[in-house]
Amino acid sequence: MRRGNGRQERIFHLAALLLGLIIVFGFSVTVIAGNGGTAEELERFYEEQEKVYVQEIRTFLKEQGYQNCGVTLTRVTTEDGSRTYTVRMHHKYFDRLDEAGREELENALNAYAFEQEFCSFRYRYS
C-alpha cells in the first residue's frame, strides 16, 4: 500500500513539473510573439491599430455631437521603440470646452487607445 502512495506521489510531482514547464513555455512564447517579429510585421501591427483607433475616435466624437470632426493622428517613434501619439481634433465647438470638459473627453478617448506598453497619447484641439 505504501508503494502505491509513493507511485502516486511521483506521478503527482511529474504532472506538476510538466504543468509548470507548459506554463513557462507558454509565457515565453507569448513574450516572444509580443515583442518579436520583423520590423515590418511590427509596423503593420501598429498601422492597423492606428487606423482602428482613429475610426473609433471619429465614431465616438460623432456620437457625442461633434459631427464632421476632423481627426489626425501623428506618431513619434524613439530609438528604444516607444511611441508618442498626438491626436489632433478639429471642430468649432472644442473652443467651448473648459478644462474639466477637455479632461473628461480625453479620459473617454483614452478608453479607446490601444494598450501597448511603450505607447502614450496626447490630445490637441483646434
C-alpha positions in Angstrom: 0.0 0.0 0.0 2.8 2.4 0.8 4.4 1.6 -2.5 1.2 2.7 -4.3 1.2 6.0 -2.5 4.9 6.6 -3.4 4.0 6.0 -7.1 1.0 8.3 -6.9 3.3 10.9 -5.3 5.8 10.6 -8.1 3.1 10.9 -10.7 1.7 14.0 -9.0 5.2 15.6 -8.9 5.8 14.7 -12.5 2.5 16.2 -13.5 3.2 19.3 -11.5 6.6 19.6 -13.2 5.1 19.2 -16.7 2.4 21.7 -15.9 5.0 24.2 -14.7 7.0 23.7 -17.9 4.0 24.2 -20.0 3.2 27.5 -18.2 6.8 28.7 -18.5 6.9 27.7 -22.2 3.6 29.4 -23.0 4.6 32.6 -21.2 7.9 32.6 -23.2 6.1 32.2 -26.5 3.7 35.0 -25.6 6.6 37.3 -24.7 8.5 36.5 -27.9 5.4 36.8 -30.1 4.5 40.1 -28.4 7.9 41.6 -28.8 9.3 39.6 -31.7 8.6 39.5 -35.4 10.3 41.6 -38.0 10.2 45.3 -38.0 7.8 45.2 -41.0 5.4 43.0 -39.1 5.5 45.3 -36.1 5.0 48.3 -38.3 1.9 46.7 -39.9 0.6 45.8 -36.5 0.8 49.4 -35.3 -0.6 50.8 -38.6 -3.7 48.6 -38.1 -4.1 49.6 -34.5 -3.7 53.3 -35.5 -6.4 53.0 -38.2 -8.8 51.3 -35.8 -8.2 53.9 -33.1 -8.8 56.9 -35.4 -12.0 55.3 -36.7 -13.2 54.6 -33.1 -12.4 58.2 -32.1 -14.4 59.6 -35.1 -17.4 57.4 -34.3 -17.2 58.3 -30.6 -17.0 62.1 -31.3 -19.9 61.9 -33.8 -22.0 60.2 -31.1 -21.1 63.0 -28.7 -22.4 65.6 -31.1 -19.2 66.6 -32.8 -20.4 66.0 -36.4 -17.8 66.1 -39.1 -15.0 66.4 -36.6 -11.5 66.2 -38.2 -9.2 63.7 -36.5 -5.5 63.3 -37.4 -3.0 61.0 -35.6 0.7 61.6 -35.7 3.4 59.5 -34.2 6.9 59.9 -33.0 9.0 56.7 -32.5 12.1 56.9 -30.5 15.2 54.8 -30.8 14.0 52.4 -28.0 10.8 51.7 -29.9 8.5 53.7 -27.7 5.8 55.7 -29.5 4.2 59.0 -28.6 0.9 59.7 -30.4 -0.6 63.1 -30.9 -4.3 63.2 -31.7 -5.4 66.4 -33.2 -9.2 67.1 -33.3 -10.7 69.9 -35.3 -14.2 71.1 -34.5 -15.6 74.6 -33.9 -17.2 73.5 -30.6 -14.0 72.5 -28.9 -13.4 76.2 -28.1 -16.4 76.0 -25.8 -14.9 73.2 -23.7 -13.5 74.2 -20.3 -10.5 72.4 -18.8 -12.8 69.9 -16.9 -14.7 69.1 -20.2 -11.5 68.5 -22.1 -10.2 66.2 -19.3 -13.4 64.3 -19.4 -13.2 64.0 -23.2 -9.6 62.8 -23.0 -10.4 60.2 -20.4 -13.1 58.9 -22.7 -10.8 58.8 -25.7 -8.1 57.0 -23.7 -10.5 54.2 -23.2 -10.3 53.6 -27.0 -6.5 53.8 -27.1 -4.7 50.5 -27.9 -2.9 49.3 -24.9 0.8 48.8 -25.7 3.5 49.1 -23.1 5.6 51.7 -24.9 2.8 53.9 -26.3 1.5 57.2 -24.9 -1.2 59.5 -26.2 -1.8 63.3 -26.0 -4.6 65.3 -27.4 -4.8 68.7 -29.1 -7.9 70.7 -30.0 -8.4 73.3 -32.7 
